[in-house]
Structures are given as C-alpha cells and as structure tokens.
Amino acid sequence: MLATIAPTSPTTLDPVTAIELRKVAKDYCDSEGGCHGPDHALRVEKTAIYIGRQMGARLDILAAGAILHDIGRRRETALKGALCHAAYGAKLARPILQNLDFPPDDIKEICTTILCHRYRGENVPKSLEAKILFDADKLDSIGAIGIGRAFLFAGEIGAILHNSNKDIDTTKSYTSDDTAYREFKVKMCHIKERMVTPLGRELAHERHAFMEIFFNRLDKEFFGS
C-alpha cells in the first residue's frame, strides 16, 4: 500500500519543449542501447513525474532533468569509467537548455538534478526534484525492469546465466561471472536502502520483494530442486 501524499498543481514542461529535449537525448543515448538506451530515460521520466505529482515537485524541472540525465554516459563508456557521466551530462545540458530558452534559475536546477542523480562523492541530492530524480533512476534498476536490464547487460558482455556455487565475493564485473544473479547480490538488493524520498522508498521495497521471489525461484530451477 503506497503512501498517500496530498498533490499540488506544479508547473509542467511544455510538450513542444519536451519533444525537442527527447530528440537531443536520443542522439546522445542511441549509441548506448541496451540497459541505458533512450527507453531507460523515458521510464525514468515517467516514474519521476509520478512521484513528483504526489510530492508537489516542479514537474518541468523533473521532466527536463530525467530526459537529459544520461546524455553524458556515452562519453563515460568510451573512457571506460574514467569520467563521471552525471557531471559531464550536467555540463552538456546547460547549452542545450539555453538554446531552448529555459530561464537561468531553471537551468541551474535542472543541471543540479542531473549532476546528483548518480550520488557519488559530494554530489548529494538536496532539492526535492534532485531527490526524486535520484530515486526514479534507481527504481529503474530493480523490480521486473531491473531484472530484465541485468540479464540484458549480462548478455551484452557474454556472461553466463548463473554463478552456480561460486563465491560472489571472488567474481568480477565485466567478466563471464557478471551475471544478473551477481548484480542482484552485489548491487540490486541494496538499492531499497538508498532511496531518499518516502514514496521512492515504498516503491523500492515493493520491487525488492518481487526480486527476492524471482531469484529464489531461479535458484530452485537452476539447481533442480
């Protein structure tokens, strides 16, 4: 049962502007495909707007931030993680928003949500919109969608179906051992504790419960019990 929070009537993003932003984001994200293709940004946008409506957030800030939040990932991938896609994406977003005549204060807020959606080091989400985008992005990595994305990534790197009896602590990322099961044990099972909004936390616990059922069933079928 999700918490009921009195909604307000926050500002929404102009539909024409939203279309233009999605076109720009698609150009950046198309080459990623897989787990971080344009469909990921669309899901994050929808989730962010859902939470934002319940919590009275600025929906225009949220939508713009969600659409553009991963535009720096292509560069991070090319540099094999040597660059933070959130920080780089925030820099890329500024001229894009300026060209679309966003007010300076709104540009600052949108870029901050992009910068903080990864939550590394000092980039802690503080504004309501930044917290909601952070939660929306993390929610897309768990539940049924998260499981699907984990298997998709495992297939992309040539990982096996299951880690069998291996000690997860001895396995490594980007190897044949980097399975969806490993992703669940190492990362996905901890996501629910990282949520920073009440509604995001409730949604995360609901999605986590489904993952527990799925991976317990995977164990049973894999080991023939």
Order of alpha helices (4+ residues) and beta strands (2+ residues): alpha-alpha-alpha-alpha-alpha-alpha-alpha-alpha-alpha-alpha
